[in-house]
Amino acid sequence: MNKIKILFYEIRLELSRVSWPKGRELWNSTWIVIYFSIILAIFIGLVDLLFSHGIRLLLK
């Protein structure tokens, strides 16, 4: 039981040392992640479309 108390104490200690982002910085980071996720999804979709079209042409 004592080890669990020490664990939670150390977790609280580490969390107090964390540099938490401010609201504006958090929103900017969130939008950057959303933007790049959309760009990556479009890129992967286009590459998949090209490969599937190429495979279909090869199999004909």
N, C-alpha and C positions, 0 to 999 in steps of 0.2 A: 504494500500500500504506500510505503514511503517513496518508492521509486516512481510511482504514478504522480505523486505530489511534486516531486522534483521535476519530472517531465513537464507538467503543466506550468510550473514556475519558470522553467527555461523557455518554454514556448511564449509565455507572456513577456518575458524579458527580451526575446528576439523580436517580437512584434512591436515592442516599444521603440526599437532601434530602426525600424523600417521607415524609409522616406516615402510617405504616401503621396501620390500625385494630387494636385489641386483639381477642382472641378473642370476648369477650362482645358487643362492639359489632358485630363482623362477623356473628355469629349473629342479633342483633336486626335488623340491616339486611337480612339474607337473608330472614328471616321476613316482614318488611314487604313486600319485593318479591314474595314468593310470594303473600301475602295479597291485595295489590292486583292481581296478575296474575289470580288466580282471580275476584275481584270484576269486573274488566274483562271477562274471558271470559264470565261469566254475563250481564253487561249487554249485550255485543255479541250473544250468542246470543239473548237475549230480543228485542232490537230486530230482529234478522234474522227471527225467528219472526213478529213482528208485521207486518213489511213483507211477508213472503212470504204471510201469510194475507190481508193487505189487497189485494195484487196478485191473488191467486186470486179474491177476492170481486169485484174490478173486472172481471176477464176473463170471469166467468160471465154 
